[in-house]
Amino acid sequence: MTDATIAATLKPQRLKDRVAIITGGGRGIGREIARLFAAHGARVLIATRTASHGEDTVRDIVDDGGTAELLTVDLGSAAAARELVATAIQHWGQLDIVVHNAGYLPYCALVETPDEEFQRVLDVNLNTGFWLLKAAYPHLKASPAGRMLFTSSLTAERNHLWGLAHYGTAKGGLNALVRGAAVELGIDGITVNAVAPGGTRSAALEASMTPDAIAQWGEVIPMGRIGEGQDIARAMLFLASDEAGYITGQTLVVDGGQSLGQAMTFGDSEGFSGQ
């Protein structure tokens, strides 16, 4: 049973009559967030750099009876963020939820990273979050349930990986932005939160790892599998909903226990003495 079917048959629509922006909504985690939000009644504006990806997501949402529009935009500037917010207002006259999920993560040793590449990572992952927040603020303040949400990463604080120091730096700054913005915007009724996924299935992951390697990775995660886009989308749905109206300034880790350690039995460890 799909998430759309579940939403339609088993639950009330938790985002009915709200308008949401989802950056990076063309595929992967963003696509699942967009589809689930739409299934729960939100009118969704999908922002993506590649038009064909966004068109596929919009088509899926509309075919399921939802409402979605697409803006093809290359995020990484204040002007692009303002255009995105203005487009949502043009379509529906309101804005209640912003999910900054788009990311840029080139693999490169830190000392070999060109200055302009490091800046690009900061602009897409961190600075765009700031620019979106500024542009969306008056509309989120006017909403009865303003929500600013971000996709963070385990690399921000817990699990640094070779070649992604620049990405971890940007996501660490994003987590700090979440906390600071929550303090300042709470008086306006706006909550600010993030979700930090662990290893999650995506087109990029499947292009870089074999099915066997993905399965082996899943075996050492306590929950016995890598994450799926729906796992992250459901956490975002909760944080966007009325049920999370008193939660702010938090980064929710959704990783199946990955950041806690590898799952193994004593029998898998040669030489374990029990002492």
C-alpha positions, 0 to 999 in steps of 0.5 A: 500500500502506498503512502498516498493510499494510507493517507487517504484511507487511514488518517485525516489529512494532516496538512490540509489547505497548507502550501509547502515548498520542497527544494530538491523535490524531483527525486530521492528524499525530496520526491518522497517528501513532496508526494507524502505532503501532497497526499496529506492535503498540501499544495506543493511547489517543487523546486529542482534544477533538472526539469524532467525530474520535477515533472515526474514528481508533479505528474505522480502527485496530480495522478494521485489527486494532489496539487503540485507545481514545478519551478525549475531553478538553480538554487545557490543565490538569494535571488533564486530563493526569493523567486521560489517564495514569490512563485508559491505566493503567486500560485496560492497566495500563502506559504505555510511550510518550507522544506530546504532539502536540495543539496550539493556534495561533490567528493573531494579531499578538503585540501584539494577543494577549490575555493569556488567549490567550497563556496558552492557547497555553502551556498546551496546547502547552508546559505540557501536555507538562510535566504529562503528563511528571510524570503519566507518569513513574512508569509510563515508569520502570517500562517497559523502553523509556520514551519521551516524544515531542513534536511541535515546530515549525520556528517554535521556532527556525528559521522564524518566521511572522507571527501565530505568535509565541506558538506559536513561543515555546511550541514553543521552550520545548518544545524546551528541555524536551526537552533538560532532561528528557532529562538528568534522566530518562536515568538512569531509562531514559527517552528524551525527543525531539521531531519538528519538522515543516515544512509538512505536509498537514492539514485545517487547511492544506487549509482555509486554502490552495487546492490550487494554493497548496499545490502551489506551496509544495511546488515550492520545497521541496527534496524537491519537495512538502509533507509528509504526516502519514505522514512525521512518523509514521514519524519518531515510530515510529523514536524510539519504537522500540528502534532509538532507545534511545540517542537522547535530548534531540533535536529531529528536523527533518522538513521535506523540506529546507524550512528549508534554503532554496528549491529553484530552478535558476539558470535560474529566477533572472533576472540570475544572473551566476555570480559 
